[in-house]
Amino acid sequence: MSYAVLEEKLQAIPEQYFDQVSSFLDIILSLSEKEIVPEKKNASKHLLHGLARGEFKYPDDINLYDNEIADMFGV
């Protein structure tokens, strides 16, 4: 499908559905990113998916003190 055809379809969508269309496009984009971008070796295990993707920031070293915290709770 050409960009022009897609643009025509988007222009035909009533404004009340823009949020839903945007959310759907975000899902498709996140799926395409997973196919294109290889997984990093040091990537965090905690990834935000779905509609919240990109909305929250967390440090790369979020799991840095997991062992110490587990020891404190006797886990």
C-alpha positions in Angstrom: 0.0 0.0 0.0 1.4 3.4 -0.9 1.8 6.3 1.6 -0.8 8.3 -0.4 -3.5 5.6 0.0 -2.7 5.3 3.7 -2.9 9.0 4.1 -6.3 9.1 2.4 -7.6 6.4 4.9 -6.2 8.4 7.9 -7.9 11.5 6.6 -11.2 9.7 6.4 -11.1 8.6 10.1 -13.3 10.7 12.4 -11.3 12.7 15.0 -13.0 10.9 17.9 -11.0 7.8 16.9 -7.5 9.5 16.7 -6.4 8.2 20.1 -7.2 4.6 19.3 -5.5 4.9 15.9 -2.4 6.4 17.5 -2.3 3.6 20.1 -2.6 1.0 17.4 0.2 2.6 15.4 2.4 2.6 18.5 1.8 -1.1 18.9 2.8 -1.7 15.2 5.9 0.5 15.6 7.0 -1.3 18.7 6.6 -4.7 16.9 8.7 -3.4 13.9 11.4 -2.1 16.3 11.7 -5.6 17.8 12.2 -7.1 14.4 14.8 -4.5 13.3 16.8 -3.8 16.4 18.7 -6.8 17.8 18.5 -7.3 21.5 21.4 -5.7 23.5 23.4 -8.0 25.7 23.2 -5.7 28.7 19.6 -4.6 28.1 17.4 -4.4 31.1 15.1 -7.3 31.8 12.4 -4.8 32.7 10.9 -3.5 29.5 7.7 -1.5 29.3 5.4 -2.7 26.5 2.1 -1.7 25.1 0.6 1.7 25.5 3.0 2.8 28.3 6.1 2.2 26.1 8.3 5.3 26.2 6.2 7.0 28.8 8.3 6.1 31.8 12.0 6.5 32.4 14.1 4.3 34.5 17.9 4.0 35.0 19.9 1.5 33.0 21.3 0.1 36.3 17.9 -0.4 37.8 18.9 -4.0 39.0 22.2 -2.9 40.4 21.3 -3.5 44.1 18.9 -6.5 43.6 21.2 -8.9 45.5 21.6 -6.5 48.5 17.9 -5.9 48.7 17.2 -9.7 48.5 19.6 -10.3 51.3 17.9 -7.7 53.5 14.6 -9.5 53.0 16.2 -12.9 53.4 15.2 -14.1 49.9 
